[in-house]
Amino acid sequence: MNLPEGIEYYGPLATDLFVGMVQGMAAANAPGGLHLLTEHSYSMTSVLGLLHYSQKLQSDILKALDDSSAQYWNKKCSIALGGWPLGFYRKIEDENGHFLGYSGHKEIFGDQVVGSYADKSSRFSPQKFRNQYAGMLLGSKYYCWIYGHGATWWHFSKADVKKYGNVGNSALPVDEQLNAFKDVIRHKWMGTPRMRKLALMVRENKKQDFMNLMGFVKTFQVIGPFGCQTCNNFTQKFPPEKEINFADQYKAETGTVEWQKYSVDPETGYLDFVKYLNPKDWVCAYAFCKVTSPSAVDAQIRLGTNDTGTLWFNGKKILAKNTERAAMPDADILPVHLTQGENTILVKVCNTELNWGLYLRITDEDGNPLQGLTYWP
């Protein structure tokens, strides 16, 4: 067992260490294999998001390994998706933004600094955990796992404390819906038939079939970077918010920028600004596409961004989310009405540091890609 998936976010050294482990085990033909326990999945509560993350991680691993190690990985190793439903904490800062410590849910503890293990209540609802657990079961080849954050799944009575000692947060109150979380594990809901079909593609490494069923927008016109670390990049209106002219060039803080056509990763559907734009930290960029529909139809725009996400549909702003997050498909689901003919989508994504990009797809209300649409560029 290896924890966590450092290949995803700790850089070249973590990737080399992981590759070295797999190569060593492959050379020895270690019978048990290496099983990668994920932490990035802790807050994911979308079955589809978890399946996609498993697919993406599998793709990244196979790209990093040589042929012999990749064969060993496919035969004996696996991704074990992790969840974290119980045990909540948040940072407490003073009025100047200085870190003071951790507290639990505000409605329980206010802003009192009580430590990161004092609140054993849930991070999300039992219904969302049901979705998370289904995604973990479907997206993991052999094992999945749940991070406990101390003794969040049980409570020590006075007799237990006397017998075993007051260990960590074991004597603190548990979540009032603990039994509902336990029922999720007992019943093992395995998602819808469509989700199970997608999961089989992930486990069998049928990448292209999986991507075809997801239906990501594949190409965009992109311009950037704009902004700087001392700018308010999220609220500042850069030229693409005022007009769209693909022949224009603009003077930005980092130099002259112009529109360029870029494609998403064909194995993940991710538009990676880091791959195309420089600098990448404390800046923003815009991605534009046109969607042509054969008829007027209700639809959903499903977006995931790293970090912030602002989206204009047919010139109207319908999303403005100022957040720092990892990109995940379908993080934002936006109901829209496609007109017959041409529709436009403009997305602005601001980044703090490291990863920077987006996922975008257009679906019906059940998350199935709409048929008959064509895209530009």
N, C-alpha and C positions, 0 to 999 in steps of 0.2 A: 504494500500500500504506500502511495506517495501523495503527500499533501503540501501545498495546493497545486493548481495548474500554473506554475510560474512561467511556463512557456507563453502564456497569454499576456502577462503584464509586467514581468520583471526583467525583460530585456535579454540581450544575447548571452550573458553569463548563465542565467537560469535555463535558457534553451540548450546551451552546450552541456550543462550538468544533466539535464533530462535525457538528451540524446546519448550521453555517455553511459547513463544507467541502463537504457534500453539496449545499447550496443553490447555492454558487458553481460547482460542477462541473455541476449541472443547468442553470444559466443559460447556461453555455458549451456545453452538450451535449458534454462531454468524452467522447471515444469509448472511452477505456480503463476508465472507471468507477472507483469507490473500493472497495477490498477490505480488509476489516477483519480483521486478524490477532489472534486471541485468545490471551491468556495464562492466563485463568481455567481453561482446559481442560487446562493442563499436567499436572495430577495425576489427571485423570479417566480411569479405565480401564474404564468401563462403556459399551458401545455405546449402550445406551438413554439413559444419562446425557448423553452427548455429543449425541445427537439432540435430546434435550429442551432442552439448553442452547442449541443452534443455534436451535430453535424460539422459546425465550424471548427470546433476543437479537434475533431478527428481529422479534418482536412489540414489544419495547421501542423498537426503531429506528423502526418504522412509526408508533408512537404519537407519537414526538417530531417527525416530519417533517410538513410541509404536503403537500397533495395532489400538487402538481407535483413536489416533490422525492421523494415516495414513489414516483411513477411512474418517475422516473429511477432510483431505487434498485432497484426491482424489475426494471427492464430491463437495467441495465448494471453493477450493483454486487453485492457478495456478502460473505458471512462465510467466512473462511478459518480453520478450527479448527487450533489448534497443540498439539503434544505435546512432552513432555520426558522421554525414557526414560533418558538416560545423563548422569552427572555429579551427584554427591550432596554436600550439605553440611548441617551442622546447627550451631546456636548453642551456644557453650560459655559458661557463666556460673560465677561463683564462688559460694561458699556463701551470699552475701548477695543473689544474683540479679543481680549486675552483669555486663554483657556483657564477655567477654574476647576473643572472636574466633570463627572458624569452624573446624570439624574435619570429617572425613569419617565413614564408617561406623565405629562404635565398635569392632567386631571387628577392624578394620584399623589404626585410628589411636588407639584409646583415646579419651582426652579431650585429646589434644595439639592445640594450636592450629596448624593447617597452612595455613589459608586456604580460601577457598570453591571453588577450582579444583583442589585437590590430588588429590581422589578422583574418578577418571573412571569408577568403577563404576556399576552400574545403580541407578535409583530404585525399580524394580519388575521383575518377571520378564518374560522374552520372551513368555509366554502372555498376561500382562496388556497388554503392548505390542501384541500381535496384536489384542486387543479395542479398545485405544485407536486403533490405526491404522485399523481397520475403521470405527469411529465417526467419525474424522476424514474418511475418504474418503466415507462415506455422508452425513455432515451438512454437507459443504462443497459449494457450488454449482460453483465453478470450481477453486479451489486449496485445498490444506491445506499445513501446513509443520511442520518439526521444529526445535526449538531445540537447538543443539549444545552449549552451555555449554563453549566452547573447542573443543579438538581431541579430543573424546571418541570420535569415530568412526574415528580413525586414530592411528597411533603413528610418530613419527619415529625412524628408525634413526640410528646415529652418522654414517653417510654423509649422511643427510637433514639432520641438524643442521649438519654441516659445509657443506653446499651452501646451505641456506635460513636457517640460524640457529636458535637455540633459542627458538622462538616460543611464548609462553604455556606451556600444559601439554602441548604436542605430543609431548615426549619421555617423558612419564610413561606407566606401564603402562595398557593399556586393560582393559575388563571381560572376564573370562574367557569370557563367553558372547556376545561381540561378534558372532560369525558368526550366531548364532541371531537376534539383533536385525536384522542385515542380511537374513536370509532372510525375515523378516516383511515387509520393504519389497519384496523381490523378488516374493513370492508374492501379495501384495495380496488377502488374504482379505476378502470383502465381507459378512460376517455371514450370518445365517440368512434364509430367505425372509420371515419376519415382520419382521425388522429392515429388510430392503430395502423392504418395503411401507411401513413407518413413515417411512423416509428419503425416499421419493418424496413422501409427504404434506408433509414438512418443506420439501423443495426447491420444491414447487408451492404452498407457503403455504396448505395445506388445514388450517387450525388446528383447526377443530371435529372433523374426521375423526380427526386425530392425537390430540386430547384424549379422544375417545370410546374409542379403542383403548388409551389409557393407563389409564383407569378410576380417577382420583383421587377420594378422598372429597371431597365438594364443600362441605359445611357442618359446622360445629362449634359446640358451646357453649364459650365461652372466658371465662376470668376472669384478671385481673391488672391491673397488675403488682404483684408481691410482691418484697420484698427491697431491698437497697441495695448500694453499692460496698464497704462494709466488712463486709457479711454474707457468710456462707458459703451462698450461694443454692442451690448444687447439693445439699448434704447437708441443709439445713434443711427440716423438714417443715412446710409451710404448710397451711392448712385443707383444701384439696381432697385432700390425701393422707390425711386422717383421716376425712372424710365427703364425700359428694356430695349436696348439697341445693340445687337450683337456685333456691329461694326466699330463700336466705340472702344476707346482705351481710356483708362482713368488713372489719375495720379493718386496713389495710396501712400500710407505711411512707410511702406516697405518698398516702394518703387512703382513703376507703371504696371497695371494689370489689365488683362483683356479676357474676353470669353473664350473658353476652350471646351471641346467635346471630350468627355471622359466616360469610361465604362466602369461598372461595378465588378467586383470579384465574381467570376462565373460560378464559383463553388459555394459562395455564401450570400451573394446579393448585396454586399456592403460596398458603398461608395466611400473610399478611403482618401480623405483630403490629405493625410500625411504623405501618401504616396505621390501626390501630384503637386502640392503647394508648399511653399517655404517663405517665411518661417511658419511654424505650426502652433506655437504657444502664444496665448493671450491675443488671438486674432479671430476673425470671422470670415466666412465665405458664403456664397450663394449658389444654389443649384436650381436649374430651370428645366421643365419639360412640358410638352404639349400632349394632351390625351384626346384622341378623336373617337367619339362614340357613334355607332350607327343609329342610335335612337336615344331619346331622353330616358334616363333611368336613375333611380336612387342607388347610391353607392356609399362606400366607406373608404376614405383615405387612411391608410395605416402607416404610421411613421415611427421611427426610432432614431434618436440623435445622440451624439456625444459632442458637446455637452448640451447647450441650449437648443430649443427648437421654436422657430417662428415660421408659419406657413400662410401663404396667400393662395386662395383658390379663385380663379377668374378675377383676380385683382382685389379680392376682399380678404382681409386678415381674419383667419378663423382659429389661429393658435398662436399664443405667445407664452412660452414656458421658459422661465429663467431658472435653470437648474444646472447642477453639476452631476452628471450621470454617465454610465456606460450605455452605449447604443444597444438596443434590443428590439427586434422586430415587433411591431404592433404595440409599442409602449403607449402611443397616442392613437386613439381611434376616433376619426372625425367624420360624422355623417355629412354627405354632400349630395347634390342633385346634378348629375352630369347632363348637360344640354346636348341635343343632337348636333354633331359636328365637333368643332374644336373647343377644348377646355385647357386652361393654363394652370400650372402649379409652380410656385416659387418658394423655395425653402432657404431660410437663413440659419446657419449653425455657428454659434460662437464657442470657442474652446478656451479652457484654462491651460492645461498642460497635457502632454502625452497624446493619447488616442483622440482621433477627431474624424467624424464622418457621419453617415446616415444610412438607414434602410427606408425604402418607400415601396408600397404596393397598393393597388386599388382592388377592392373586393366587394362581394355582397355582404349582407348582414351576418352571415355565418362564417366569414373569413375565406370563402372560395374566390379565386381570381375571376373577375368578370370576363366573359367571353366576348370576342368581337372587337375589342379595343385595339387601337394602334397608337404608337408612341413616336414622338419626335424629340430629340434628334435621333 
